[in-house]
Amino acid sequence: MRTGLGAAFGWLWAAYAVSTYGTWLAFGAFPLLAVRVLDSSPVAVSLLEAAGLAVAALVAVPLGPWVAYRPKRPVLVATDLVRFAALASVPVAYLPGLLGYGQLLVVSVVSGAAGIAFTAASGAYLKHLVQGEDLLVANGRFESTSWAAVAVGPPLGGALVGLLGPVVTVLADAVSYLLSALAVGRIRGDDVVVARDPGTRSRAAELLRGWRSVRADPVLWRLFLNSILVGGLIMATAPLLAVLLLGRYHYPAWQYGLAFGVPALGGLVGARLCAPLVARHGRYRVLAVSGWLRSLFPLGLALVRPGVAGLVTVIVVEGLLITSMGVFNPLSATERLRRVPARHTAQVIGPWSVSGKLAQATLMVLWGFLATRIGPLPAITVSGLLLLATPLLLPKRADLTCPPAPHPERSVHADSRKEWLSGPA
């Protein structure tokens, strides 16, 4: 993990780190503002979470071609500045008492759509900066940074809210995107510039290219289905677990924060272990084992009960789950980047993110209705049972050890085969 990856990667990593810490510092800020400042109903708070996620994903769809055919550094800076402006509008409106529910929803949509565009551009730029075996090391660093931010951000954000009020973490998040833009601006060297394919004329074809690329490759298609379902089913239970622990079981807020802050350290451990495990056991075995484990552990939440024993259960189950995710996620992200031609990386990552967010929003709403019928704990149990089937969608060993399948477009297939043959075994 200490392999030098160059100054350009260092600045990109710094940009990701500062914005990720800012995001988790402001974790739960919008629902908190909606409840305590705007006196919104539980339905309105749920709508803010789910609708903001879904609409942001839909808004991001037409941004795919815009991201794909422009130099990536200006896109990264622009999306950071858009998120800074959107989030900074919240404290500006809050101070004179003008903040409204509609503004929170618009800010959620704008910042979410800009985040999807940033993810697509940064993935393409990362593949440009880092090649070969170092790509797994780079993704491991991003993953470990993400989980470290999860462990530190929410408790620190909660303390800041208690001391300075509910809007301070939103302001800190806005400033983090400004700092991220400055870090990206320090990157030197050439950029990723992709010319439009002469045979592609319609905008609809541009929008569908990413999904067609995923569907054409058996490994990408299986990884895509697995990640969409696993992420959606896990996220669908997050609001229900909050209702269960904070509402029915009356956990104090500090215990609730502890239940999700401590397990995040497992993600840091998993990300650190990913590259050594792959070097010792191979990509397929590590991907398969960690994929099965991350689908097995959530069922343990069905055992959560009130009191200290329930708190320990949540910490252990979430810790094991997040450790498995810390191993699986960098490997999955690396395999996706290895199998996608450099010229179409942004076009694949964008639709991938959009599909994931739409699935999460949809399943959150469905599980909310399910919980009203059968209760939060049974609904969480149903999610855990369904997750047990998701590893069947993981790539097969034969598919993972073969070059990518022919791309729908011949020129792209040639790029894919060349990249596979030059990549790590």
N, C-alpha and C positions, 0 to 999 in steps of 0.2 A: 504493500500500500504506500510505500515511501518512494516509489519510482518517480523520478522527475518527469513531468509531462509538459514542461515549458511555461514561459511567462504568460502566453496568451490563454492557455487553459487556466492558469492561476487566477487571472482576472475574471474569466467566465465563472469559475467556481466561486470567487468572492462575490460576484453579482448575485449568483444563486443563493449563497449563504445568507447575505444580508437581507434579501427580500423574503427568504423562507423564515428566518427568525422573526421578521416583522409580521408576517402573516400569522404565525402561531402565537406571537405576543398578543395579537388582536383576536384570538380565537374566541368565538361566542360574543363578540362585541355587538354585532347587529341584533341578534335576538335580545341581548341585554338592553340595548337602547329601545327596541320595540316594546319591551315589557315595562321597563322602569321609567322611561321618558315619555313614550307615546301611549302607554297603557293599552297595548294591543292585546287582542284575545289569543288564546292558544292556537286557534285555527289560522289567524293572521300570521303568527310567528312561523308556523309550519309552512304556510304558503310562501313566506319570505325566503325560507331556506330552499324549498323544492322548486318554486317558480323561478327564483333567481338563477338556480343551477341550470334548469332546462332552457330558459330563454337565452341565457348566456351561450349555451351550446349551440342553439339554433342561429344566433347572431354570428357566431364564429364560423359557421359553415362557408358563407361566401368569402370569408377572409382567407381561405385556403390558397386559392390561386394568387392572391395579392402577396402572401408570404412566400410562396414557392418561387416566384420569378423576380424577386427583389434581393439585393444584397442583404445579408442577414443581420449585420451589425446595426444598420439604421433601423431595421424592424424591431430589434431588441430594445434599442433606446426609445423608439417611438411608443412601444407598448408599455414600457416602464413609465414614461411621462404621462401617458393616458391614465394609468392606474393611480399615479401620484395625484393628478388633477381631480379625478373622481373621488378618491378617498379624502383629499383635503377639503372638498366641498362640505363634508359632514361637520367638522368642527366649525367651519365658517358659518354654516346655517344654525348650528346648535347654540352658539354664543348669544345671538340676538333672539333666540326662541323661535326660529323659523323652520326647524327641522321637522319633516313630515315622513309618513310611512312611504309615500310614493317616491320620495327622494332616496330612501334606503333601498328600495327595490331597483330603481334605475342605477344607482351606484353598484349594487350587487351584480347587475347584468353587465354593465360596462366593464367593470374590473374583471369579471369572470371571462368575458369574451376576449379581452386583451390578454388575460393569462393563458388562454388556449393558444392564441397566436404566438405568444412568447415561447411557450413550450415547443411548438412546431419549429420555430426558427432556431431555438437553442439546440434542439436535437440535430438539426441539419448542420449547424455550426460546430457542434461537438464532434460529429463524424468527420468534418473537415480538419479539425485540429488534432484529433487523436485517431490513430489507426492500429490495426492488429491487436495483439494481446493487451496493449495498454488501454483499450476501450473498456474492458471489464474493470480494470483498476479505476478508471475515471468514473464509471457509473457507480462503483462501490463508494467512491468519495461523495458523490451526490447523495446516495442513499443514506450513508452514515450522517451526513450533515442534516438531512431531512429529519431523521429520528432524534438526533440530538436537539433539534429545534422543538420537536414535539415534547420532549422531556422537560425542557427549560422554559419554553414560551408561555404556556397557559398558567402555571403557578406564578411566574413573574408578572404576567399581565393581570392576573387577579389581584395581586398586591398593589399594582399601580392603580387599578380601578378603585380599590378601597381607599387609597390615599388621595388621589387626584380627580376621581370622577370617571364616568363611563366612556367619555369620548377621547381620553388621553391615548388609549392604545390604538384607536383608529388613526390618530395623528402620527403616532410612531410608525404604524404600518405604511402610511403615505410617505413619510420621510425615507423609509427603507427602500422604496422603489426609486426615489430620487438618487439615493446612494448607489443603487444597482445600475442605474443609467450611467452614472459617472464612472463606475468600474468598467462597464462595457466600453465606454468611450476611451479607456486607457489601452485597449487591445490594439496592437499594431500588427501589420502584415496584411496578406491578401484576404479577400472575403469570398463567400460562396455566392457565385452569380450563375444562375441557370437560365438558359435561353428557352423560349417557348418552342414546343415541338411544332414543326410546320404543318403536320397533319391534324392538329387539334385546333379547331376553330370555335366551337361553341363553348359557352361558359358551363353548360350542364356537363359536358364531357370532362372539363377541368375538375368540377366538383366530384365527379364519380371516379376519377382516376385513382385516388387513394384507396377507396374501398375495393376497386377492381384489383389493385396490386395485392392487397391482403388476401382476397379470395383466391387469387391465382396460385398462391404458395401454400402448401398443406401445413407447414410449420407456423407461418404467420396466421393462417386462418384458425388453427387450433389455439394458439396463444391468445389471439384476439377474443374468441368465444370464452375461453377460460377466464381471462382477465376481466371481461365485461360482467360475467355472471358472479364471479367471486367478489369483485369490488362492489357490485350492486347489492348482493345479499348481505355482505358485512355492513355496508353503510346504511342499509335499510333498518338495521337493528339499533343504530346509534341513538336516535331520538327515543326509542322504546326503552333502552337501557337507562337513559337519563330519567325518564318518567318513573321507571321501576325503582331506581336507587334513591333519587331525590324525593319522589312522591310517596310511593307506597312503603318503602323501607326507611324513609326519613334519614338518609345518610346526611351528615353535615357537608357543607360545600367543600371544606378542606379534604375530607375523606374522598369525595367524588373526584377532586383534582388529583389526589394521590393515586387513585385507582387507575388513572390513565397516564399520569406523568411517569411513574416508576416503570411500568412495562415498556415504555418507549425506549428505555435504555437497551432493551433486548434487540431492537432494530439496529442500534449502533453496533452491538456485538455481532449480529448476523451479517451486516454489511462488511465488517472487518474480516469475517471468516469466509466470505464468499470466494474470493480469488484463491486462497490456499486450498479450500475444499475442491474447487474445480481442478486445480493443478494436481491434486492427489487422486481424485475419483472420476474426473471427466465431467463434461458439460451435461450429458444426458442424465447420469445418475443423480447429480446434485439438483438438477432442475426437477426431476421426477419426485425425489424424496421430499424436498422442500415444498413442492406443489401439493403433495398429499398431506403433509403436516399442516400447512396453513388452512386446509379445508377440513381437517379433523378437529383441531382444538376449539373452534367456536362453539361446538356442541356442549362443551363444558360449562358454558354460561347458563345452561338449563339447571345447573346445580346451585345457582346463586340464591342465597337466603339472607334475611336480615342479620345484622350484627357483625362482629369482628370476623367470624368464619366466612361470611359472605364477601366481605371486603378482601380477605386473603384469596378467596376463590377467584374473584375478578382479576386481581393482580397477577396471579399465577397463570390463569387462562390467557389473559391478554398478553402477558409477557412471552409465553410460548408461541402464541400466534404471531406476534410482531417480530420475534426472533426469526421465525420461519420466513416471514415476508422480507426481512432484511437480507436473507440469503437469496430468495427467489427473485425479487424485483430487479436487482442489478443484472442478473443473468438473463432474465427475460428481456430487459431493455437492450442489452448488448446483442442478443440474438436477433432482435428486431432490426437494429441498426446494421448488423452484418448482412442481413438478407435483403435489405432495401437498397436499390441503386442510389448513389449519392445525389443525383439530380432530382430524385423524387422523394427524398426523406421527409421534407416538410409536408408534402401532400399525403403521406401515410400517417405521420404522427398527428396531424390536425384532425382528420376524421376519427382516428383511434380515440383521441381525447374527447371529441364531441360525443361519440357513441357511449363512452364510459359515463360521462356526466348525465346524458339522457337516461341511461339505464338506472343510475343511482337515484335520480329524481323520481322516475316512475316507480321503482320498487319502494322508495321511502313512502310515497303516497299509498301504494297498495298495502304495505305492512302497517301503516297507520290505521287504515280501515280494518285490517285483520285484527289488530290489537284491540280495537273497540268492540269486536265481536267475541273474541276468545280470551282477551287479556294480554298484557305485555310479555309475561314470561312464556306462555305457550307460543306466542308469535315468534319470540326469539328462538325457541326450540325448533319450530318449523323451519326457520332459516338455517339453523345448524344441520338439520337432517338433509335439506336440499343441497347444502354445501358438500356433503359426503359424496355426491355424484359428480361434482365438477372436475375432479382429477381425470375422469375418463376422457375429457377433452384435451388433455395435455398432449404435446407432440409425441409421436412414436419414435423409438430409437432409429428405425430405418429412415424416417423422414429427416430427422435431425442430422444424420451423418451424410446426407446427400446434398448436392448443390440445389439452389432455389429452382423451383419449377419455372418453365418458360413463362415469361411475362406476356400479357396481352399484346404488347407492342414489341416488335422484333428488336429495335434499337435498345430498349430497356433490358431485354433479356441478355443481350451481349454484355452490357455493363454489369448486370448481376453476376453472370458467370465469371467474368474477369475478377470481380471483387471477392467472390467466394474462393476462387483458386489462390488468390494472393493473401487471404485472411488466415487466421490461426486454425490449426487442425482441431 
